[in-house]
Amino acid sequence: MNVITSIIPDVLIFEPKVLSDDRGYFFESFRQDIFEQHVGHISFVQDNESKSGFGVLRGLHFQKPPFTQSKLVRVIYGSVLDVVVDIRLGSPWYGRYVACVLDDERKNMLWVPKGFAHGFLVLSKEAVFAYKCDNYYMPSHDAGLLWNDPVLGIEWQVPAEEIMVSGKDAVQPCFGVIESFPYDDYRQERLYPVISQSINT
């Protein structure tokens, strides 16, 4: 498993080693030991999956405290542009975003920590998108940002007139109104402490 640090150090790209032959392919989509080596201790409690057509944009979403979520996202079929925005007040990367193409050929995955808004846009004819969460979905604490907020200036790689969003996502608030994520509380090392590998005898 190759682990790549993005322009925001807490956001990581996981690239598995895919073994292919004339029968098909095999790869490890998740390994707890490798994940904890690079992120820290985590317990995933919910897996989600969605299917969408070209131009469908889902996001930018997050959950408010105390039901914040981190996600490990990937594409089972197709290709998407995956985007995460740093919404941690006081962060050196506050308001910056990471954009990464996830597809079914490379099987790459993106780690989206708590304190980030997340969304994706389908680039292929169809895409099946799946992700692990470390907290349960809580509708009462569901929140988001406007996908085309000019302050964020996200380049979605698809003309705006071809992008389809839900009614909810069309009226999400603009960036700068969020006050729930102070940077000191949402540093990765604070959220996911590294477990020592040593054994006390």
Secondary structure, 3 states (H helix, E strand, C coil): CEEEECCCCCCEEEECCCEEECCEEECCCCCHHHHHHHCCCCCCCEEEEEEEECCEEEEEEEECCCCCCCEEEEEEECEEEEEEEECCECCCCCCCEEEEEEECCCCCEEEECCCEEEEEEECCCEEEEEEEECCCCCHHHEEECCCCCCCCCCCCCCCHHHCECCHHHHCCCCCCCCCCCEHHHCCHHHHCCCCCCCCCC
